[in-house]
């Protein structure tokens, strides 16, 4: 890209970030960083949902280069190239509509990146003269740069499934870290009985690990377009155990839709294996998350998050089944991705509240000892 186009592209990212920064600047002093952290987490959640919309509308290659669109800052300037590509492949991935979706996703991603840069600067300014440094905030900057690199590889490697799935997982990790960071800055007093909270910790950790696994499997289903390999529920292709090829389905490094040796297209049996594993792992995920709701319900301080956990779990079941029975409708698919991100938020907050209770107990113990 030419320098003028790069500057214009950067300007769009600044414009996206300007409103959240202005909202954060309406408060004074240290509250500024806290509000900016919360707003950045909200925008990152939106970015994940819009990223799902981009993938599900097949817009990931709407602009087949990076960071611009045919080396231009927006699809308007690239209309000649877009129309030429569409004329060459009328059913291909490049259209004006898809180009706009892809570039809007990139503009929003640049805005989130700039918000994190501003957070890092504010955090280090606030830490001047203090022994405790904002390494978590700095780690967020490193993570968003890595996420940007995977965003570029998603395009340049033509939607290779392992790259797209990793891009999704890094996005969820970024969201989780931003939620934790915002909760730390809020400095809400601990209000959980430490004994009960600590007894819940293994169950919350197990629920979190299973959710990460299920999101990875869900990303693998989506990026391999394996949703419709089973169009029945609870059976698949009229069988409880249909023909499946696990080796080909879970061979990570291969092109989209191709076999590992690139000698042909991936088989239905391989796609069925991908879908079946995601569907099967859903059962322990549901049981553990439901069990967490029941076990933690006596703790009134957690009930806000437990209500959200129950609602999102039910919504995930409904949208997951709807994707199968209704032929993968766009709305259900996007909501399924949004629900997964919502579950990440809830489990991060449950982990944070339990960790906060543990820290409070240790502080009280040290105070008594002193």
Residue, then its C-alpha position, 0 to 999 in steps of 0.5 A: x500500500x502507498x503511504x497515503x492509503x496507509x495513513x487514510x486507513x489509520x485515520x479510520x481506526x482513530x475515528x473508531x477509537x475516538x468515541x470510546x476515548x471521548x466517553x472515557x474522558x468524561x470522568x476524572x482521574x483514575x476512573x478514566x482508565x477504569x472506564x476505558x478498560x470497560x469500554x474496550x472490553x465491550x468493543x472487543x465483544x462486539x468485534x468477536x461477534x462481528x468477526x463471526x458475522x464476517x466469517x459466516x457471510x463468507x466475507x473473510x476474503x472480501x478483500x483478498x489482501x491485507x491490511x487494505x482492500x486491493x491496496x486501498x483504504x476502503x472498498x470505494x477506492x477499490x471498486x474497479x478491482x472488486x468488479x473485475x474479480x467478481x466478473x471473473x468469478x461471479x460466485x467467488x468470495x469477492x463482492x462489494x458487499x463482502x468487501x465492506x463487511x471485511x473492511x468494517x471488521x478491520x476498522x473495528x479491529x484497528x479501533x480496539x488496538x488503538x484503545x489498548x495502546x491508549x490504555x497502556x499509555x495511561x496505565x504507565x503514566x499512572x504507575x510512575x513512582x509506584x513499585x507495581x507496574x502495569x504488566x497485565x495492560x502491557x500483555x494486552x498490547x502484545x496479545x492484540x498485536x499477535x491477534x492482528x498478525x493472525x488476522x492478516x494470516x487469515x487472509x493471506x493463507x486463504x482462510x486456512x482452518x487452523x489459522x482462523x480457529x486460532x484467531x477466534x481463540x486469541x480473540x476470546x483470550x483477549x476478551x477474557x483478559x480485558x474483562x479481568x483487567x476491567x474487574x481489577x480496576x473496578x476494585x469492588x470489595x470482596x463480598x463472598x464467604x471465602x470458604x464457600x468460594x474456594x470450594x467452588x474453585x475446582x468446579x469453576x476451573x473445570x467449567x472454564x477448561x471445558x468451555x475453552x475446549x468446546x469453543x475450539x471445537x466449535x471454531x473447528x466446525x465453523x471454519x471447516x464448514x462442517x455444521x451441515x455434515x449432520x442435519x439431524x438431532x440428536x442422531x446424525x445421518x439417521x445413525x448414532x454413530x455415522x461413518x467418521x474419519x477422525x484422522x483427516x477431520x482433525x489434521x490441523x495443517x491443511x488448506x480449507x476444504x482440502x485433504x492433508x496432502x492436498x490431493x483432493x477435497x475433504x470427505x463427508x466422513x471427515x466433516x462428520x467426525x468434526x461435527x460429531x465431536x463438537x456435539x458430543x463434547x457439548x454434553x459434559x459442558x452442559x452438565x458441568x455448567x448446569x452443575x456449577x449453577x446449582x452448586x453456586x446458587x446459595x452464594x447470593x453475591x454470585x447470582x447475577x452471573x449465575x442467572x446469565x450463565x443459565x440463560x446463555x447455556x439455554x440459548x447455546x442449546x437452542x441456537x446450536x440445535x437450530x443451526x442443525x435443524x434449520x440449515x445453519x441460518x445466519x442469525x442462529x449462527x451469529x447468536x451461537x458465537x455471541x453466546x460463546x463469548x458471553x459464557x467467556x465473560x461470565x466464567x471470567x467474572x466467576x473466576x475473578x470473584x473467587x480469586x478476589x475472595x481468596x486474596x481477601x482471605x490471605x490479606x486478612x490472615x497476614x493482618x492478623x499475623x502482623 
